[in-house]
Amino acid sequence: MTLRQDIDLLQRPPVSLADELLRVEICLGLLVVIVVFTVLASSYLHYRQQRVTHQITALQATEMTTTETLTQWQERLDPSKFLRDREEQISATQLQLLVLANMDRYRTGFSKRLQALAQISQSGLWLKDIRLDNSANLGVHLQGLCLDTRLLPDYIAHLRSAHELPARQVYHLQVKRTAEGNPSFALDSVGGT
């Protein structure tokens, strides 16, 4: 068995309580400095992370807005869509014009045709009954008296030349004598009432 003994050749002086406290204070000071530095570094890194996150959110919002704007411009610049939209507008306008044309025809009613009949005045010829049809054939039925039946062909020619009356219609004429002996006539446009 061997015995062993350690000999301290460097004789250290005994550590005093003040020295020991000084060492503890230094260690605690270093520990506080490290903790403060860690908290500051952590706060700075958190601040930087929040700022970068905010910038990323702002860029994503800008990207979405830009994408929406780009999509809108692509739709506007799409020639086939543009032409389809214009064709739809033209069709709608044509339909409106057709409706307005029919409304104008019924709005004016018989006034234009009655005015045209009033302008065709012929001495020796009087109208007793006027019936106008407002359907597609614009029929005309006239009854009247005349002093001489030779006035009727001129009157029919004037009817055919009147712009507001159906100029190309063929008229059917029927002539009779009244009880007093005066000639009376009935004039109907073909297809009229």
N, CA and C atoms as a LAMMPS dump frame, in Angstrom:
ITEM: TIMESTEP
0
ITEM: NUMBER OF ATOMS
579
ITEM: BOX BOUNDS ff ff ff
-5.0000000000000000e+02 5.0000000000000000e+02
-5.0000000000000000e+02 5.0000000000000000e+02
-5.0000000000000000e+02 5.0000000000000000e+02
ITEM: ATOMS id mol type element x y z
1 1 1 N 0.806 -1.135 0
2 1 2 C 0 0 0
3 1 3 C 0.861 1.211 0
4 2 1 N 0.47 2.065 -0.663
5 2 2 C 1.24 3.289 -0.794
6 2 3 C 0.447 4.419 -0.18
7 3 1 N 1.192 5.203 0.409
8 3 2 C 0.586 6.377 1.012
9 3 3 C 0.935 7.576 0.165
10 4 1 N 0.049 8.417 0.108
11 4 2 C 0.292 9.594 -0.709
12 4 3 C -0.105 10.806 0.065
13 5 1 N 0.659 11.811 -0.147
14 5 2 C 0.36 13.059 0.538
15 5 3 C 0.654 14.183 -0.431
16 6 1 N -0.256 15.134 -0.483
17 6 2 C -0.053 16.299 -1.358
18 6 3 C 0.511 17.409 -0.509
19 7 1 N 1.506 18.003 -1.072
20 7 2 C 2.136 19.103 -0.357
21 7 3 C 1.948 20.33 -1.222
22 8 1 N 1.453 21.363 -0.637
23 8 2 C 1.276 22.632 -1.343
24 8 3 C 2.522 23.429 -1.127
25 9 1 N 3.292 23.562 -2.179
26 9 2 C 4.532 24.291 -2.088
27 9 3 C 4.273 25.787 -2.163
28 10 1 N 3.22 26.152 -2.763
29 10 2 C 2.886 27.575 -2.827
30 10 3 C 1.969 27.85 -1.652
31 11 1 N 2.402 28.478 -0.827
32 11 2 C 1.632 28.769 0.363
33 11 3 C 0.728 29.96 0.058
34 12 1 N -0.515 29.686 0.021
35 12 2 C -1.435 30.793 -0.251
36 12 3 C -1.861 31.368 1.071
37 13 1 N -2.002 32.69 0.994
38 13 2 C -2.456 33.27 2.241
39 13 3 C -3.928 32.926 2.457
40 14 1 N -4.358 32.873 3.625
41 14 2 C -5.754 32.568 3.868
42 14 3 C -6.662 33.673 3.306
43 15 1 N -7.81 33.27 2.743
44 15 2 C -8.742 34.21 2.121
45 15 3 C -9.579 34.809 3.234
46 16 1 N -9.622 36.116 3.155
47 16 2 C -10.406 36.808 4.167
48 16 3 C -11.858 36.926 3.707
49 17 1 N -12.688 37.224 4.64
50 17 2 C -14.113 37.364 4.362
51 17 3 C -14.353 38.543 3.426
52 18 1 N -13.645 39.593 3.535
53 18 2 C -13.802 40.761 2.675
54 18 3 C -13.453 40.394 1.24
55 19 1 N -12.4 39.599 1.075
56 19 2 C -12.024 39.191 -0.281
57 19 3 C -13.103 38.283 -0.882
58 20 1 N -13.636 37.441 -0.076
59 20 2 C -14.661 36.528 -0.557
60 20 3 C -15.898 37.325 -0.964
61 21 1 N -16.292 38.318 -0.198
62 21 2 C -17.449 39.141 -0.53
63 21 3 C -17.196 39.945 -1.805
64 22 1 N -15.961 40.382 -1.944
65 22 2 C -15.608 41.134 -3.149
66 22 3 C -15.751 40.252 -4.377
67 23 1 N -15.324 39.051 -4.281
68 23 2 C -15.454 38.119 -5.405
69 23 3 C -16.933 37.868 -5.721
70 24 1 N -17.738 37.705 -4.716
71 24 2 C -19.172 37.464 -4.925
72 24 3 C -19.807 38.696 -5.56
73 25 1 N -19.463 39.895 -5.117
74 25 2 C -20.008 41.124 -5.698
75 25 3 C -19.625 41.245 -7.159
76 26 1 N -18.391 40.909 -7.463
77 26 2 C -17.932 40.99 -8.869
78 26 3 C -18.724 39.995 -9.707
79 27 1 N -18.89 38.793 -9.191
80 27 2 C -19.643 37.785 -9.957
81 27 3 C -21.097 38.22 -10.146
82 28 1 N -21.706 38.76 -9.086
83 28 2 C -23.083 39.233 -9.198
84 28 3 C -23.169 40.418 -10.169
85 29 1 N -22.23 41.3 -10.133
86 29 2 C -22.201 42.441 -11.052
87 29 3 C -22.13 41.973 -12.501
88 30 1 N -21.212 40.986 -12.714
89 30 2 C -21.095 40.445 -14.076
90 30 3 C -22.403 39.768 -14.502
91 31 1 N -23.01 39.057 -13.577
92 31 2 C -24.264 38.388 -13.877
93 31 3 C -25.357 39.412 -14.213
94 32 1 N -25.438 40.522 -13.464
95 32 2 C -26.432 41.575 -13.731
96 32 3 C -26.153 42.209 -15.082
97 33 1 N -24.881 42.474 -15.387
98 33 2 C -24.529 43.063 -16.687
99 33 3 C -24.943 42.125 -17.804
100 34 1 N -24.704 40.837 -17.65
101 34 2 C -25.06 39.862 -18.688
102 34 3 C -26.575 39.81 -18.853
103 35 1 N -27.327 39.808 -17.731
104 35 2 C -28.789 39.765 -17.812
105 35 3 C -29.329 41.022 -18.488
106 36 1 N -28.809 42.206 -18.087
107 36 2 C -29.271 43.46 -18.706
108 36 3 C -28.958 43.454 -20.194
109 37 1 N -27.76 43.046 -20.562
110 37 2 C -27.371 42.99 -21.971
111 37 3 C -28.274 42.015 -22.732
112 38 1 N -28.584 40.871 -22.14
113 38 2 C -29.46 39.881 -22.777
114 38 3 C -30.866 40.455 -22.968
115 39 1 N -31.392 41.138 -21.949
116 39 2 C -32.732 41.746 -22.066
117 39 3 C -32.733 42.82 -23.137
118 40 1 N -31.708 43.661 -23.155
119 40 2 C -31.633 44.71 -24.182
120 40 3 C -31.533 44.106 -25.583
121 41 1 N -30.669 43.115 -25.728
122 41 2 C -30.509 42.469 -27.041
123 41 3 C -31.815 41.804 -27.464
124 42 1 N -32.476 41.136 -26.522
125 42 2 C -33.746 40.467 -26.831
126 42 3 C -34.81 41.496 -27.228
127 43 1 N -34.893 42.627 -26.507
128 43 2 C -35.863 43.674 -26.838
129 43 3 C -35.585 44.252 -28.222
130 44 1 N -34.327 44.484 -28.526
131 44 2 C -33.97 45.04 -29.832
132 44 3 C -34.333 44.064 -30.943
133 45 1 N -34.027 42.787 -30.742
134 45 2 C -34.355 41.775 -31.756
135 45 3 C -35.874 41.64 -31.921
136 46 1 N -36.628 41.719 -30.814
137 46 2 C -38.092 41.67 -30.902
138 46 3 C -38.627 42.884 -31.673
139 47 1 N -38.077 44.075 -31.394
140 47 2 C -38.464 45.289 -32.11
141 47 3 C -38.194 45.131 -33.602
142 48 1 N -37.019 44.622 -33.956
143 48 2 C -36.66 44.437 -35.375
144 48 3 C -37.596 43.417 -36.03
145 49 1 N -37.93 42.358 -35.317
146 49 2 C -38.827 41.345 -35.851
147 49 3 C -40.211 41.935 -36.109
148 50 1 N -40.734 42.729 -35.166
149 50 2 C -42.037 43.364 -35.339
150 50 3 C -42.033 44.312 -36.534
151 51 1 N -40.956 45.06 -36.677
152 51 2 C -40.852 46.009 -37.79
153 51 3 C -40.815 45.275 -39.127
154 52 1 N -40.053 44.196 -39.193
155 52 2 C -39.98 43.402 -40.427
156 52 3 C -41.339 42.762 -40.724
157 53 1 N -42.024 42.264 -39.693
158 53 2 C -43.353 41.679 -39.875
159 53 3 C -44.328 42.723 -40.414
160 54 1 N -44.266 43.937 -39.858
161 54 2 C -45.121 45.026 -40.335
162 54 3 C -44.82 45.353 -41.804
163 55 1 N -43.552 45.403 -42.161
164 55 2 C -43.165 45.702 -43.549
165 55 3 C -43.652 44.589 -44.481
166 56 1 N -43.54 43.332 -44.031
167 56 2 C -44.012 42.214 -44.861
168 56 3 C -45.523 42.317 -45.069
169 57 1 N -46.281 42.655 -44.023
170 57 2 C -47.737 42.81 -44.133
171 57 3 C -48.084 43.944 -45.099
172 58 1 N -47.363 45.056 -44.983
173 58 2 C -47.607 46.191 -45.883
174 58 3 C -47.301 45.797 -47.325
175 59 1 N -46.232 45.068 -47.545
176 59 2 C -45.88 44.632 -48.904
177 59 3 C -46.909 43.651 -49.445
178 60 1 N -47.432 42.767 -48.603
179 60 2 C -48.463 41.837 -49.058
180 60 3 C -49.732 42.583 -49.442
181 61 1 N -50.104 43.592 -48.647
182 61 2 C -51.29 44.395 -48.977
183 61 3 C -51.085 45.137 -50.291
184 62 1 N -49.901 45.692 -50.467
185 62 2 C -49.589 46.385 -51.721
186 62 3 C -49.623 45.415 -52.894
187 63 1 N -49.106 44.224 -52.676
188 63 2 C -49.104 43.213 -53.738
189 63 3 C -50.531 42.832 -54.115
190 64 1 N -51.413 42.675 -53.108
191 64 2 C -52.801 42.329 -53.397
192 64 3 C -53.496 43.442 -54.174
193 65 1 N -53.264 44.684 -53.755
194 65 2 C -53.855 45.825 -54.454
195 65 3 C -53.335 45.896 -55.885
196 66 1 N -52.039 45.697 -56.034
197 66 2 C -51.44 45.736 -57.371
198 66 3 C -51.992 44.61 -58.233
199 67 1 N -52.166 43.429 -57.655
200 67 2 C -52.709 42.304 -58.41
201 67 3 C -54.146 42.586 -58.839
202 68 1 N -54.95 43.143 -57.924
203 68 2 C -56.331 43.487 -58.276
204 68 3 C -56.366 44.542 -59.375
205 69 1 N -55.534 45.556 -59.261
206 69 2 C -55.477 46.608 -60.284
207 69 3 C -55.036 46.023 -61.619
208 70 1 N -54.053 45.148 -61.584
209 70 2 C -53.571 44.521 -62.812
210 70 3 C -54.671 43.676 -63.445
211 71 1 N -55.41 42.948 -62.62
212 71 2 C -56.509 42.136 -63.139
213 71 3 C -57.576 43.025 -63.772
214 72 1 N -57.892 44.145 -63.119
215 72 2 C -58.883 45.066 -63.681
216 72 3 C -58.411 45.622 -65.016
217 73 1 N -57.15 45.997 -65.088
218 73 2 C -56.624 46.521 -66.357
219 73 3 C -56.611 45.45 -67.428
220 74 1 N -56.293 44.216 -67.064
221 74 2 C -56.314 43.137 -68.052
222 74 3 C -57.723 42.925 -68.582
223 75 1 N -58.718 43.003 -67.673
224 75 2 C -60.106 42.872 -68.125
225 75 3 C -60.496 44.027 -69.037
226 76 1 N -60.055 45.227 -68.682
227 76 2 C -60.378 46.389 -69.518
228 76 3 C -59.703 46.306 -70.881
229 77 1 N -58.5 45.775 -70.902
230 77 2 C -57.737 45.748 -72.15
231 77 3 C -57.999 44.493 -72.965
232 78 1 N -58.84 43.584 -72.477
233 78 2 C -59.157 42.366 -73.208
234 78 3 C -60.062 42.746 -74.386
235 79 1 N -59.567 42.636 -75.622
236 79 2 C -60.356 43.106 -76.767
237 79 3 C -61.656 42.322 -76.965
238 80 1 N -61.644 41.02 -76.715
239 80 2 C -62.872 40.252 -76.931
240 80 3 C -63.941 40.658 -75.925
241 81 1 N -63.563 40.875 -74.675
242 81 2 C -64.523 41.33 -73.668
243 81 3 C -65.016 42.731 -74.004
244 82 1 N -64.116 43.595 -74.442
245 82 2 C -64.494 44.958 -74.83
246 82 3 C -65.521 44.91 -75.959
247 83 1 N -65.26 44.063 -76.972
248 83 2 C -66.195 43.961 -78.097
249 83 3 C -67.535 43.373 -77.656
250 84 1 N -67.498 42.366 -76.777
251 84 2 C -68.751 41.785 -76.276
252 84 3 C -69.563 42.835 -75.531
253 85 1 N -68.882 43.613 -74.687
254 85 2 C -69.588 44.664 -73.938
255 85 3 C -70.199 45.681 -74.885
256 86 1 N -69.456 46.088 -75.901
257 86 2 C -69.972 47.077 -76.852
258 86 3 C -71.143 46.502 -77.657
259 87 1 N -71.058 45.208 -78.036
260 87 2 C -72.157 44.587 -78.768
261 87 3 C -73.412 44.524 -77.901
262 88 1 N -73.237 44.224 -76.607
263 88 2 C -74.38 44.207 -75.697
264 88 3 C -74.982 45.6 -75.568
265 89 1 N -74.124 46.627 -75.495
266 89 2 C -74.631 47.991 -75.402
267 89 3 C -75.381 48.379 -76.673
268 90 1 N -74.849 47.988 -77.823
269 90 2 C -75.504 48.304 -79.096
270 90 3 C -76.851 47.602 -79.174
271 91 1 N -76.899 46.321 -78.78
272 91 2 C -78.166 45.585 -78.803
273 91 3 C -79.191 46.233 -77.882
274 92 1 N -78.746 46.619 -76.687
275 92 2 C -79.664 47.261 -75.744
276 92 3 C -80.166 48.592 -76.299
277 93 1 N -79.276 49.354 -76.933
278 93 2 C -79.67 50.643 -77.51
279 93 3 C -80.641 50.439 -78.667
280 94 1 N -80.386 49.434 -79.513
281 94 2 C -81.292 49.161 -80.625
282 94 3 C -82.669 48.758 -80.116
283 95 1 N -82.697 47.963 -79.055
284 95 2 C -83.97 47.569 -78.471
285 95 3 C -84.711 48.781 -77.922
286 96 1 N -83.98 49.68 -77.258
287 96 2 C -84.598 50.89 -76.744
288 96 3 C -85.144 51.759 -77.877
289 97 1 N -84.38 51.862 -78.965
290 97 2 C -84.852 52.649 -80.105
291 97 3 C -86.117 52.044 -80.712
292 98 1 N -86.162 50.719 -80.792
293 98 2 C -87.34 50.052 -81.326
294 98 3 C -88.552 50.322 -80.44
295 99 1 N -88.344 50.224 -79.125
296 99 2 C -89.436 50.505 -78.186
297 99 3 C -89.891 51.958 -78.324
298 100 1 N -88.919 52.886 -78.411
299 100 2 C -89.272 54.304 -78.556
300 100 3 C -89.998 54.577 -79.862
301 101 1 N -89.588 53.903 -80.936
302 101 2 C -90.27 54.099 -82.225
303 101 3 C -91.722 53.64 -82.128
304 102 1 N -91.943 52.497 -81.478
305 102 2 C -93.325 52.03 -81.316
306 102 3 C -94.104 52.949 -80.383
307 103 1 N -93.442 53.435 -79.342
308 103 2 C -94.119 54.362 -78.43
309 103 3 C -94.493 55.644 -79.157
310 104 1 N -93.618 56.137 -80.032
311 104 2 C -93.899 57.366 -80.768
312 104 3 C -95.111 57.163 -81.673
313 105 1 N -95.198 55.988 -82.267
314 105 2 C -96.313 55.704 -83.163
315 105 3 C -97.631 55.742 -82.398
316 106 1 N -97.642 55.149 -81.196
317 106 2 C -98.875 55.129 -80.425
318 106 3 C -99.099 56.435 -79.668
319 107 1 N -98.018 57.14 -79.356
320 107 2 C -98.153 58.406 -78.639
321 107 3 C -98.846 59.445 -79.515
322 108 1 N -98.422 59.508 -80.772
323 108 2 C -99.047 60.489 -81.663
324 108 3 C -100.442 60.049 -82.06
325 109 1 N -100.709 58.74 -81.99
326 109 2 C -102.049 58.247 -82.287
327 109 3 C -102.483 58.616 -83.688
328 110 1 N -103.643 59.233 -83.75
329 110 2 C -104.233 59.546 -85.042
330 110 3 C -104.027 60.995 -85.454
331 111 1 N -103.371 61.777 -84.623
332 111 2 C -103.322 63.217 -84.881
333 111 3 C -102.64 63.548 -86.2
334 112 1 N -101.544 62.885 -86.527
335 112 2 C -100.852 63.207 -87.785
336 112 3 C -101.709 62.843 -88.992
337 113 1 N -102.382 61.683 -88.894
338 113 2 C -103.207 61.285 -90.04
339 113 3 C -104.457 62.164 -90.164
340 114 1 N -105.01 62.561 -89.041
341 114 2 C -106.166 63.459 -89.116
342 114 3 C -105.767 64.835 -89.65
343 115 1 N -104.587 65.273 -89.27
344 115 2 C -104.101 66.549 -89.783
345 115 3 C -103.874 66.454 -91.297
346 116 1 N -103.342 65.326 -91.768
347 116 2 C -103.141 65.138 -93.21
348 116 3 C -104.48 65.13 -93.945
349 117 1 N -105.488 64.479 -93.351
350 117 2 C -106.823 64.49 -93.969
351 117 3 C -107.409 65.9 -94.001
352 118 1 N -107.158 66.667 -92.951
353 118 2 C -107.696 68.035 -92.9
354 118 3 C -107.047 68.915 -93.965
355 119 1 N -105.79 68.634 -94.305
356 119 2 C -105.114 69.454 -95.318
357 119 3 C -105.561 69.11 -96.741
358 120 1 N -106.169 67.961 -96.908
359 120 2 C -106.692 67.587 -98.233
360 120 3 C -108.139 68.077 -98.297
361 121 1 N -108.294 69.321 -98.577
362 121 2 C -109.655 69.867 -98.672
363 121 3 C -109.984 70.066 -100.15
364 122 1 N -111.198 69.719 -100.481
365 122 2 C -111.64 69.856 -101.866
366 122 3 C -113.067 70.389 -101.83
367 123 1 N -113.29 71.489 -102.511
368 123 2 C -114.639 72.062 -102.483
369 123 3 C -115.584 71.116 -103.196
370 124 1 N -116.776 70.991 -102.641
371 124 2 C -117.785 70.11 -103.227
372 124 3 C -117.706 68.705 -102.658
373 125 1 N -116.847 68.486 -101.663
374 125 2 C -116.7 67.147 -101.08
375 125 3 C -116.604 67.305 -99.561
376 126 1 N -117.472 66.553 -98.828
377 126 2 C -117.494 66.635 -97.359
378 126 3 C -117.383 65.239 -96.771
379 127 1 N -116.631 65.159 -95.653
380 127 2 C -116.522 63.872 -94.946
381 127 3 C -117.522 63.858 -93.801
382 128 1 N -118.27 62.738 -93.668
383 128 2 C -119.231 62.564 -92.58
384 128 3 C -118.708 61.609 -91.511
385 129 1 N -117.893 60.641 -91.907
386 129 2 C -117.41 59.624 -90.969
387 129 3 C -115.953 59.296 -91.312
388 130 1 N -115.129 59.305 -90.292
389 130 2 C -113.709 58.962 -90.47
390 130 3 C -113.376 57.881 -89.457
391 131 1 N -112.846 56.762 -89.931
392 131 2 C -112.365 55.702 -89.044
393 131 3 C -110.941 55.348 -89.461
394 132 1 N -110.037 55.435 -88.5
395 132 2 C -108.625 55.133 -88.757
396 132 3 C -108.213 53.94 -87.903
397 133 1 N -107.472 53.052 -88.515
398 133 2 C -106.978 51.86 -87.814
399 133 3 C -105.52 52.116 -87.417
400 134 1 N -105.188 51.859 -86.163
401 134 2 C -103.815 52.081 -85.697
402 134 3 C -103.006 50.782 -85.66
403 135 1 N -103.498 49.759 -86.317
404 135 2 C -102.734 48.507 -86.368
405 135 3 C -101.646 48.639 -87.433
406 136 1 N -101.016 47.523 -87.767
407 136 2 C -99.871 47.555 -88.694
408 136 3 C -100.259 48.038 -90.088
409 137 1 N -101.499 47.762 -90.549
410 137 2 C -101.856 48.163 -91.919
411 137 3 C -102.354 49.596 -92.009
412 138 1 N -102.578 50.275 -90.862
413 138 2 C -102.991 51.68 -90.833
414 138 3 C -104.184 51.936 -91.763
415 139 1 N -105.216 51.121 -91.616
416 139 2 C -106.38 51.222 -92.489
417 139 3 C -107.117 52.557 -92.351
418 140 1 N -107.78 52.946 -93.454
419 140 2 C -108.538 54.204 -93.489
420 140 3 C -109.928 53.891 -94.042
421 141 1 N -110.977 54.398 -93.351
422 141 2 C -112.363 54.265 -93.818
423 141 3 C -112.992 55.658 -93.767
424 142 1 N -113.424 56.122 -94.92
425 142 2 C -114.023 57.462 -95.01
426 142 3 C -115.417 57.343 -95.627
427 143 1 N -116.352 58.115 -95.109
428 143 2 C -117.69 58.23 -95.709
429 143 3 C -117.995 59.714 -95.851
430 144 1 N -118.635 60.045 -96.957
431 144 2 C -118.931 61.45 -97.161
432 144 3 C -119.937 61.69 -98.273
433 145 1 N -120.134 62.971 -98.553
434 145 2 C -121.042 63.418 -99.611
435 145 3 C -120.243 64.248 -100.601
436 146 1 N -120.706 64.281 -101.839
437 146 2 C -120.052 65.132 -102.83
438 146 3 C -121.111 65.683 -103.784
439 147 1 N -120.783 66.797 -104.398
440 147 2 C -121.696 67.395 -105.367
441 147 3 C -121.58 66.709 -106.716
442 148 1 N -120.385 66.232 -107.021
443 148 2 C -120.135 65.606 -108.32
444 148 3 C -119.19 64.433 -108.113
445 149 1 N -119.497 63.302 -108.667
446 149 2 C -118.657 62.104 -108.496
447 149 3 C -117.324 62.238 -109.225
448 150 1 N -117.193 63.19 -110.156
449 150 2 C -115.915 63.384 -110.86
450 150 3 C -114.84 63.958 -109.927
451 151 1 N -115.224 64.447 -108.733
452 151 2 C -114.259 64.964 -107.763
453 151 3 C -113.515 63.835 -107.024
454 152 1 N -114.086 62.647 -106.994
455 152 2 C -113.525 61.544 -106.206
456 152 3 C -112.147 61.067 -106.686
457 153 1 N -111.872 60.897 -107.987
458 153 2 C -110.527 60.44 -108.399
459 153 3 C -109.419 61.409 -107.954
460 154 1 N -109.679 62.715 -108.029
461 154 2 C -108.679 63.679 -107.552
462 154 3 C -108.459 63.545 -106.043
463 155 1 N -109.575 63.343 -105.321
464 155 2 C -109.467 63.214 -103.872
465 155 3 C -108.644 61.969 -103.501
466 156 1 N -108.875 60.865 -104.192
467 156 2 C -108.111 59.629 -103.93
468 156 3 C -106.635 59.838 -104.264
469 157 1 N -106.337 60.579 -105.331
470 157 2 C -104.937 60.854 -105.683
471 157 3 C -104.262 61.677 -104.583
472 158 1 N -104.994 62.645 -104.028
473 158 2 C -104.443 63.436 -102.925
474 158 3 C -104.203 62.562 -101.688
475 159 1 N -105.119 61.618 -101.429
476 159 2 C -104.933 60.693 -100.297
477 159 3 C -103.657 59.872 -100.47
478 160 1 N -103.435 59.401 -101.688
479 160 2 C -102.239 58.573 -101.936
480 160 3 C -100.948 59.377 -101.835
481 161 1 N -101.006 60.666 -102.125
482 161 2 C -99.781 61.478 -102.081
483 161 3 C -99.51 62.046 -100.687
484 162 1 N -100.466 61.924 -99.752
485 162 2 C -100.268 62.446 -98.391
486 162 3 C -99.209 61.592 -97.682
487 163 1 N -98.234 62.268 -97.11
488 163 2 C -97.102 61.586 -96.477
489 163 3 C -97.519 60.795 -95.236
490 164 1 N -98.423 61.319 -94.442
491 164 2 C -98.8 60.676 -93.181
492 164 3 C -99.807 59.549 -93.377
493 165 1 N -100.4 59.478 -94.546
494 165 2 C -101.343 58.394 -94.83
495 165 3 C -100.597 57.292 -95.579
496 166 1 N -101.078 56.058 -95.497
497 166 2 C -100.399 54.974 -96.203
498 166 3 C -100.489 55.18 -97.714
499 167 1 N -99.419 55.679 -98.31
500 167 2 C -99.432 56.133 -99.704
501 167 3 C -99.619 54.998 -100.692
502 168 1 N -99.117 53.806 -100.386
503 168 2 C -99.167 52.74 -101.379
504 168 3 C -100.422 51.889 -101.263
505 169 1 N -101.324 52.247 -100.386
506 169 2 C -102.516 51.422 -100.22
507 169 3 C -103.486 51.637 -101.373
508 170 1 N -104.174 50.584 -101.684
509 170 2 C -105.207 50.637 -102.719
510 170 3 C -106.52 50.938 -102.007
511 171 1 N -107.272 51.842 -102.547
512 171 2 C -108.54 52.233 -101.931
513 171 3 C -109.694 51.618 -102.709
514 172 1 N -110.684 51.193 -101.979
515 172 2 C -111.906 50.641 -102.561
516 172 3 C -112.993 51.707 -102.418
517 173 1 N -113.621 52.048 -103.537
518 173 2 C -114.598 53.133 -103.55
519 173 3 C -115.987 52.56 -103.85
520 174 1 N -116.969 53.012 -103.078
521 174 2 C -118.369 52.632 -103.306
522 174 3 C -119.191 53.917 -103.316
523 175 1 N -119.955 54.141 -104.386
524 175 2 C -120.741 55.373 -104.537
525 175 3 C -122.227 55.006 -104.574
526 176 1 N -123.062 55.788 -103.84
527 176 2 C -124.523 55.61 -103.793
528 176 3 C -125.176 56.975 -103.855
529 177 1 N -126.443 56.971 -104.022
530 177 2 C -127.209 58.219 -103.97
531 177 3 C -128.016 58.24 -102.674
532 178 1 N -128.035 59.412 -102.029
533 178 2 C -128.833 59.55 -100.813
534 178 3 C -130.304 59.698 -101.187
535 179 1 N -131.155 59.713 -100.187
536 179 2 C -132.604 59.866 -100.44
537 179 3 C -132.905 61.2 -101.082
538 180 1 N -132.065 62.224 -100.812
539 180 2 C -132.272 63.533 -101.435
540 180 3 C -131.721 63.58 -102.851
541 181 1 N -130.997 62.539 -103.269
542 181 2 C -130.462 62.496 -104.621
543 181 3 C -129.014 62.932 -104.737
544 182 1 N -128.373 63.25 -103.629
545 182 2 C -126.957 63.634 -103.667
546 182 3 C -126.074 62.384 -103.642
547 183 1 N -124.938 62.433 -104.353
548 183 2 C -124.048 61.258 -104.31
549 183 3 C -123.345 61.158 -102.948
550 184 1 N -123.325 59.956 -102.386
551 184 2 C -122.533 59.678 -101.162
552 184 3 C -121.504 58.62 -101.532
553 185 1 N -120.431 58.59 -100.743
554 185 2 C -119.372 57.624 -101.06
555 185 3 C -118.835 57.004 -99.784
556 186 1 N -118.297 55.828 -99.987
557 186 2 C -117.575 55.128 -98.9
558 186 3 C -116.242 54.733 -99.498
559 187 1 N -115.19 55.091 -98.814
560 187 2 C -113.84 54.855 -99.305
561 187 3 C -113.089 54.06 -98.235
562 188 1 N -112.616 52.874 -98.594
563 188 2 C -111.894 52.009 -97.658
564 188 3 C -110.532 51.675 -98.254
565 189 1 N -109.513 51.73 -97.388
566 189 2 C -108.218 51.213 -97.823
567 189 3 C -108.292 49.71 -97.697
568 190 1 N -107.611 49.007 -98.558
569 190 2 C -107.633 47.541 -98.528
570 190 3 C -107.033 47.107 -97.206
571 191 1 N -107.778 46.271 -96.485
572 191 2 C -107.317 45.836 -95.176
573 191 3 C -107.794 46.769 -94.075
574 192 1 N -108.466 47.848 -94.418
575 192 2 C -108.958 48.793 -93.417
576 192 3 C -110.236 48.299 -92.791
577 193 1 N -110.804 49.11 -91.909
578 193 2 C -112.033 48.707 -91.211
579 193 3 C -113.231 48.962 -92.06
